[in-house]
Amino acid sequence: MNRPTDKRDFLRGGSVTHTLPAPCVMVALLLSTLPCWLPQHAAADLKSAKAAYGRGDHASAFHEFTRLAEKGNAEAQRLLADMYEGGAGLPRDYGEAFKWYYRAARKGDARAQFMVAQMYYEGKGGPKDERAAFHWYRQAAENGHLYAQHNLGVFYELGRGVAQDKKEALAWYLRAAGQSLVEAQHKAGLLYWKGEGVERDLSKAYYWLNLAASKGSGEAKTDLGSLTAAMSPAELLQLTEQAQERSCRTKR
């Protein structure tokens, strides 16, 4: 039986591509519901700043985000960092971006925590530091950040910034896979196939690889083909039926 591919990747968040969305798209994706704990006037100011950004008035947005960020508003700190990181309406400045992401991250903002981890991992805004990247991926992952959960799994699988632990890697891949992240579904399937971090289970390997392949993952499709190539029609039918049963249980 052929062995699975063994490619690794890190996700940047906001999409399942390997680069951040364009600045205007990136911040537009963040124009979400305002936190209920914000004072009413601050919430109104933040909403106004977001609206300014949305209509392309970067100068006004930058002014308001800066004012609110300096007052300690975590969401404004993150959005200001996004402007610096993406070079939206101003020169790109990774040092300033990191500073504001870090301040928001310390306040518990999950996306800011994810971005701090990314910048530590990539060495943007300061020296590359995989241990620090692991710490902040873990913070973001525990706060429910989907892409942080995936990347934390990669760190555990490869032993980056932490002792290698494939059982823990699988646990985080499964958390993200259960939320339909294709890359995590693929990686979970590979670990089940190879029996790394868990007893080898071709039924679960088939389930996750097939799910990822059905959502457009070319690598998962290739691995699925390798997994099933040496199987008899009866063995393949059994795996297919087991996958269907597992899918039905998941939907209940």
Buried (B, 14 or more C-beta within 10 A) or exposed (E): EEEBEEEEBBBBBBBBEEEBBEBBEBBEBBEEEBEEEBEEEBBEBBBEBBBBBEEEBBEBBBEBBBBBBEEEBBBBBBBBBBBBBBEBBEEBBBEBBBBBBBBBBBBEBBBBBBBBBBBBBEEBBBEEBBEBBBBBBBBBBEBEBBBBBBBBBBBBBBEBBBEEBBEBBBBBBBBBBEEEBBBBBBBBBBBBBBEBBBEEBBBBBBBBBBBBBEBEBEBBBBBBEBBBEEBEEEEBEBBBEBBEEBEEEEEE
